[in-house]
Amino acid sequence: MAEDFSFYQRAVPGFFFFLGAYPADMKLEKQPTHHTADFMIDEKAMVTGVKAFLNLTFDYMNAKK
């Protein structure tokens, strides 16, 4: 898997994390890769992703600097 995000982080600090969102009944060896026509996601995982991102954001905003 290739992501360009690391190139942006050379100039501007950033954070990248993966959210496991393939359907629970899908076998690992059958999972299609990101950025392909076969890619699929269990949309229920998006709730977890949004909560995680918001917690990270609020923790960062409330951190003493």
C-alpha positions as a LaTeX table, in Angstrom:
\begin{tabular}{lrrr}
\hline
Residue & $x$ (\AA) & $y$ (\AA) & $z$ (\AA) \\
\hline
Met1 & 0.00 & 0.00 & 0.00 \\
Ala2 & 1.31 & 3.45 & $-0.83$ \\
Glu3 & 0.22 & 6.71 & 0.71 \\
Asp4 & 1.45 & 10.20 & $-0.18$ \\
Phe5 & 0.69 & 11.60 & 3.26 \\
Ser6 & 4.25 & 11.10 & 4.49 \\
Phe7 & 5.46 & 13.58 & 1.89 \\
Tyr8 & 3.19 & 16.27 & 3.32 \\
Gln9 & 4.49 & 15.53 & 6.79 \\
Arg10 & 7.99 & 16.45 & 5.68 \\
Ala11 & 6.80 & 20.06 & 5.47 \\
Val12 & 3.97 & 20.19 & 8.03 \\
Pro13 & 3.61 & 18.03 & 11.14 \\
Gly14 & 0.71 & 15.64 & 10.89 \\
Phe15 & $-0.85$ & 12.44 & 12.16 \\
Phe16 & $-2.01$ & 9.41 & 10.20 \\
Phe17 & $-3.85$ & 6.42 & 11.61 \\
Phe18 & $-5.64$ & 3.42 & 10.21 \\
Leu19 & $-9.18$ & 2.47 & 11.16 \\
Gly20 & $-10.03$ & $-1.18$ & 10.67 \\
Ala21 & $-13.30$ & $-1.10$ & 8.76 \\
Tyr22 & $-13.52$ & $-4.20$ & 6.59 \\
Pro23 & $-16.65$ & $-6.28$ & 7.19 \\
Ala24 & $-16.09$ & $-8.54$ & 10.21 \\
Asp25 & $-16.93$ & $-11.70$ & 8.28 \\
Met26 & $-14.39$ & $-11.01$ & 5.52 \\
Lys27 & $-11.26$ & $-13.16$ & 5.52 \\
Leu28 & $-8.04$ & $-11.18$ & 5.76 \\
Glu29 & $-6.56$ & $-12.74$ & 2.62 \\
Lys30 & $-9.66$ & $-11.76$ & 0.62 \\
Gln31 & $-9.70$ & $-8.08$ & 1.57 \\
Pro32 & $-9.28$ & $-5.78$ & $-1.41$ \\
Thr33 & $-6.71$ & $-3.02$ & $-1.02$ \\
His34 & $-7.49$ & 0.66 & $-0.65$ \\
His35 & $-7.81$ & 2.83 & $-3.76$ \\
Thr36 & $-9.23$ & 0.01 & $-5.88$ \\
Ala37 & $-12.66$ & $-0.55$ & $-7.37$ \\
Asp38 & $-13.16$ & $-3.58$ & $-5.10$ \\
Phe39 & $-12.54$ & $-1.67$ & $-1.86$ \\
Met40 & $-15.35$ & $-1.99$ & 0.68 \\
Ile41 & $-15.94$ & $-0.68$ & 4.15 \\
Asp42 & $-18.28$ & $-1.48$ & 7.00 \\
Glu43 & $-19.84$ & 1.96 & 7.42 \\
Lys44 & $-20.60$ & 1.27 & 11.09 \\
Ala45 & $-16.86$ & 1.63 & 11.67 \\
Met46 & $-17.09$ & 5.28 & 10.65 \\
Val47 & $-18.81$ & 6.07 & 13.97 \\
Thr48 & $-15.76$ & 4.68 & 15.79 \\
Gly49 & $-13.45$ & 6.60 & 13.48 \\
Val50 & $-15.19$ & 9.91 & 14.05 \\
Lys51 & $-15.20$ & 9.39 & 17.82 \\
Ala52 & $-11.48$ & 8.52 & 17.79 \\
Phe53 & $-10.62$ & 11.55 & 15.65 \\
Leu54 & $-12.67$ & 13.89 & 17.86 \\
Asn55 & $-11.01$ & 12.54 & 21.01 \\
Leu56 & $-7.58$ & 13.08 & 19.47 \\
Thr57 & $-8.55$ & 16.59 & 18.42 \\
Phe58 & $-9.93$ & 17.59 & 21.83 \\
Asp59 & $-6.94$ & 16.05 & 23.62 \\
Tyr60 & $-4.61$ & 18.07 & 21.39 \\
Met61 & $-6.60$ & 21.28 & 21.89 \\
Asn62 & $-6.66$ & 20.84 & 25.67 \\
Ala63 & $-2.99$ & 19.86 & 26.03 \\
Lys64 & $-0.83$ & 22.32 & 27.93 \\
Lys65 & 1.73 & 23.83 & 25.65 \\
\hline
\end{tabular}
